[in-house]
Amino acid sequence: MSTDLLAPLMFVTAFLFIFSGYPVAFSLGGTALMFAFIGVEAGFFEWALLYAFPERVFGVMSNYVLLAVPFFIFMGTMLEKSKLAEDLLKTIGMLFGPLRGGLALAVVFVGALLAAATGVVGASVVAMGLISLPVMLRYGYSRELATGIIAASGTLGQIIPPSVVLVVLADQMGVSVGDLFVGALIPGIMLAGMYALYVVAVAFLRPEAAPALPVEEREGIGLPLLKRVVLVLIPPLALILLVLGSIFFGVATPTEAGALGAVGAMVLAAINRRLSWPALRDTMGYTTKLTSMVIFLLIGSTAFTLVFRGLYGDVWIEDLLVNLPGGKIGLLVVANLVIFVLGFFIDFFEIAFIILPLLVPAAKILGIDLVWFGVMIGMNLQTSFLTPPFGFALFYLRGVTPEDVPTTTIYKGVIPFICIQLVGLVLICVFPELVTGLLKD
């Protein structure tokens, strides 16, 4: 058996394990051990190759950039557990309520704010699902529109900085996290704007699907509402500007800014007398759980990559991608199709750790701007949260949706927003300046 066959077989075996239901980290690690034994027995490499594994794992564990991941997760989860996100959603809902489709617009607006304040999809979707969905359904909103806008707005945390997925992408691609944050800013805001335009269009063409909020639901109109908006909106905005501003202007690294955001979230919770032990315990527990998952995935993917390269799989993939018909365009088409299809079945972390190490070398050879490439992949990965049957945003929303709203309704509701995301992806590809424009200034 030659490496020309063994390397592709290793790749296929890993996906068979994943699609069989085994945890991805253990599927990658198990496949690596299996093919390491085969590789040694076949005489392709020696066991000494695996001596590099502990050093690589140590490199992962000591990676200063990845330390930003738990900080941003902690920041977002603390805002959700301390009910500050809930206050924000209720207040903005009252502000937009008198408009036709106003509550849906409020969801988009708050989704963008929560994305910039948290970068955590689960917190945003659950908060908006619990608070806005019952009101929207009670006053006649289309079920598809209500569930779709909540699920889609909750995923904005994947493209609007500070985003956990952007931190992971930057690490895997070897580019600056700050550059990736700057590059993703305009596409993220653009996507939120496209969601809002869709809501406005639905409200205009089908008024019964997106009615204005009844007068009895509009509490505190006038000065009381203005005061509440200022008190509820300004502190999270100040935190967002502090965190992102310190990164964009080079005052702090993303890791330092993440630590500042985590402390800032606790300070906001304390000022509002919401910093309780249960909230802190739940926040630390969720942060530990998600961070541990990321680390295990990194260790599994490190083992897989080491053995895969020992079997010259990187040369096989690189040769395959570089020689695709169409050159750069061919690579971009294949990369986007593979990521989009995999998004139907596996999580964005898993896609990033498996696919990116294979794509980046070919992208470098073809002279593709890696920051632009990273933002494009981030936009594509965002759709993995919405694509049935395993979109995580769909699972989060299903958990807080009334039983009389079937899962098929949620699936139908997200279809227009998946299409909008794909339009956004095409716009990034056709107009790279949307990503690189701010980087040139």
PEGI-V108069 format. One line per field, one symbol per residue. burial: + if it has 16 or more other C-alpha atoms within 10 Angstrom, else -. A space follows every 10 residues. Layout:
burial: ???
This chain:
burial: --+--++--+ +-+++-++-- ---+++++++ ++--++--++ ----+----+ --+---+--+ ----++++++ ++++++++++ ++++++++++ ++++++++++ ++++++++++ ++++++++++ ++++++++++ +++++++--- ++++++++++ ++++++++++ ++++++++++ +++--+++++ ++++++++-+ ++++++-+++ -++-----++ +++------- ----+--++- -++--+--++ --++-+++-- -+++++++++ ++++++-++- ---++---++ --++-++--- +--++-++++ ++++++++-+ ++++++++-- ++-----+-- ++--++--++ -+++++++++ ++++-+-+++ +++------+ ++++++++++ ++++++++-+ ++++++++-+ +-------++ ++++++++-+ ++-++-+++- -+++++---- -
